């Protein structure tokens, strides 16, 4: 399975934890506003760390993921005529071999699939040329049955996908991944009470161990 490079296009429009909720958890009076900007930064940092640990998108956000070729795909080189595929590509592979994995589930939608063709032009793959499997986590994109991915030029990042990921809204997140919100609260509390990493039994602890355990339960690893 290919490993892609992620690029954030649009972050979430809001955070899973509001400033009043964070201040309530921290027992900071609502009237005390001197550190509101700092707490807001801690909320964003906690969400980013939570998403990195459990490899999820907590609220809707748009990403692009880049690959050097299609999975199990082929690229054109000067060693053979344009459009000629090697012998092994004459057999239709299984979906798992041909699947593009989209990180940071749950998948909300696929914007487009683009690739650099053998002539060096960037093409947009027709949406009816591939299937989107949003049930599997991470989600997968596979070519329509009976077809193969197109040829690409042998250049870095020859293919990329834009997609939107994340739970639809806060209510859905709370229903399906409430541990992430609790872990974020723990991290924010740790950030606030300890303005730097702290030492526990001679070990540097950047986030509470309990928060990490909560997030690991939600973790969805790429395969």
C-alpha positions in Angstrom: 0.0 0.0 0.0 1.4 3.4 -1.0 2.1 6.0 1.7 1.0 9.5 0.8 2.0 12.9 1.8 -0.7 15.0 3.4 -1.3 18.7 2.8 -3.9 20.6 4.8 -6.1 22.8 2.5 -8.8 24.0 4.9 -8.8 23.5 8.7 -12.1 22.9 10.7 -14.4 25.9 10.8 -14.7 25.4 14.6 -13.1 23.4 17.4 -14.6 20.4 19.3 -14.2 22.4 22.5 -15.3 26.0 22.9 -13.5 28.6 24.9 -16.2 28.6 27.7 -16.1 24.8 27.9 -12.3 24.8 28.2 -12.4 27.6 30.9 -15.1 25.7 32.8 -12.9 22.5 32.8 -9.9 24.6 33.9 -11.9 26.3 36.6 -11.0 29.7 35.1 -13.7 32.3 35.8 -15.6 33.5 32.7 -14.8 37.1 33.6 -11.1 36.5 33.5 -10.2 37.1 29.9 -6.4 37.8 30.0 -5.5 34.3 28.9 -8.3 33.7 26.4 -6.0 33.8 23.4 -3.6 31.4 25.1 -6.4 29.0 25.9 -7.7 29.1 22.3 -4.2 28.2 21.1 -4.2 25.3 23.6 -7.6 24.1 22.2 -6.2 24.0 18.7 -3.0 22.3 19.8 -4.9 19.7 21.8 -7.2 19.0 18.8 -4.2 18.7 16.4 -2.4 16.3 18.8 -5.5 14.2 19.3 -6.0 13.9 15.6 -2.3 13.0 15.1 -2.4 10.3 17.8 -5.6 8.6 16.8 -5.2 9.4 13.0 -8.7 10.8 12.8 -10.3 14.1 11.6 -12.5 15.2 14.4 -14.5 17.9 12.6 -14.8 18.6 8.8 -11.6 19.6 7.2 -10.2 19.5 3.7 -6.9 17.7 2.8 -4.9 16.7 -0.2 -2.9 13.5 -0.2 0.0 13.1 -2.8 1.5 9.9 -4.2 4.2 9.2 -6.8 1.9 6.9 -8.7 -1.4 5.1 -8.5 -1.4 2.0 -6.2 0.0 -1.0 -8.0 0.1 1.3 -10.9 2.5 2.0 -13.7 4.2 5.0 -15.1 5.5 5.7 -18.6 9.2 5.7 -19.2 11.5 6.0 -22.2 12.1 2.2 -22.0 8.9 1.3 -23.8 6.4 2.9 -26.2 3.8 5.3 -24.8 0.7 3.4 -23.6 2.3 0.0 -23.4 1.8 -1.7 -20.1 4.1 -4.4 -18.6 2.7 -8.0 -18.8 1.7 -8.2 -15.1 -0.8 -5.4 -15.6 -2.8 -7.4 -18.1 -4.4 -9.3 -15.2 -7.0 -7.3 -13.2 -5.6 -7.1 -9.6 -7.7 -7.3 -6.4 -9.3 -4.1 -5.0 -7.0 -4.2 -2.0 -4.0 -3.9 -4.3 -5.5 -1.1 -6.4 -7.0 0.9 -3.5 -6.0 4.5 -2.7 -6.2 4.8 1.1 -7.4 8.2 2.4 -6.0 9.0 5.8 -7.8 10.9 8.7 -11.2 9.1 8.7 -14.1 9.4 8.7 -14.3 10.3 5.0 -17.0 12.9 4.2 -16.5 13.3 0.5 -13.9 13.1 -2.4 -13.4 16.4 -4.2 -11.3 15.1 -7.1 -8.5 12.8 -8.2 -5.8 14.4 -10.3 -2.7 12.9 -12.0 0.1 13.9 -14.3 -0.3 12.0 -17.5 2.7 10.6 -19.6 2.8 13.9 -21.6 3.2 15.9 -18.4 -0.3 17.4 -18.4 -2.4 17.4 -15.2 -5.6 15.5 -15.7 -8.7 15.2 -13.6 -10.0 11.6 -13.4 -13.7 11.3 -14.1 -15.7 10.7 -11.0 -17.4 7.7 -12.7 -14.0 6.1 -13.2 -13.6 5.1 -9.6 -15.5 3.9 -6.6 -15.4 5.4 -3.1 -15.5 3.0 -0.1 -16.4 5.2 2.8 -17.4 2.2 5.0 -13.8 1.0 5.5 -11.6 3.0 7.8 -9.4 4.4 6.3 -11.6 5.0 3.3 -10.6 3.6 -0.1 -10.8 4.6 -3.7 -10.6 1.9 -6.3 -11.0 1.9 -10.1 -14.3 0.8 -11.5 -14.5 -3.0 -12.0 -12.8 -4.1 -15.1 -10.6 -1.1 -15.5 -7.1 0.0 -14.4 -5.7 3.2 -13.1 -4.3 5.4 -15.9 -0.6 5.7 -16.6 1.3 8.5 -15.0 4.6 10.3 -15.7 7.5 9.2 -13.6 7.7 12.4 -11.5 7.2 13.1 -7.8 3.7 13.5 -6.6 2.3 12.4 -9.9 -1.2 11.7 -8.4 -3.1 13.4 -5.7 -6.6 13.4 -4.1 -8.5 16.2 -2.5 -11.0 15.1 0.1 -13.0 16.3 3.1 -12.8 14.3 6.3 -14.3 14.5 9.8 -17.4 13.8 11.8 -20.4 15.8 10.4 -20.9 17.9 13.5 -20.2 18.1 17.2 -23.2 15.9 18.1 -22.0 13.1 15.9 -18.5 13.4 17.2 -19.8 13.2 20.8 -21.8 10.2 20.0 -19.1 8.3 18.1 -15.8 9.5 19.6 -16.5 11.2 22.9 -13.1 9.9 24.3 -11.4 12.3 22.0 -13.1 15.3 23.6 -12.3 14.1 27.1 -8.7 13.5 26.0 -8.5 17.1 24.6 -9.8 18.5 27.9 -7.1 16.6 29.8 -4.4 17.9 27.4 -5.6 21.5 27.7 -5.5 21.2 31.5 -2.0 19.8 31.3 -0.9 22.6 28.9 -2.5 25.2 31.2 -1.1 23.9 34.5 2.3 23.0 33.1 3.6 25.6 30.6 6.3 23.2 29.5 6.8 19.4 29.5 7.0 18.1 33.0 9.1 15.3 34.5 7.4 12.2 36.0 9.7 9.6 37.5 12.6 10.9 35.4 10.5 10.6 32.3 9.4 13.7 30.3 5.6 13.6 29.9 4.3 15.9 27.1 0.6 14.8 27.5 -1.3 12.9 30.3 -1.0 9.2 29.9 -4.7 8.8 30.4 -5.4 11.1 27.5 -3.1 9.0 25.3 -4.8 5.8 26.2 -8.2 7.3 25.4 -7.0 8.3 22.0 -5.2 5.0 21.2 -8.6 3.3 21.6 -9.9 5.4 18.7 -6.8 5.0 16.5 -7.2 4.0 12.9 -3.9 3.0 11.4 -3.1 2.9 7.7 -2.2 -0.5 6.4 
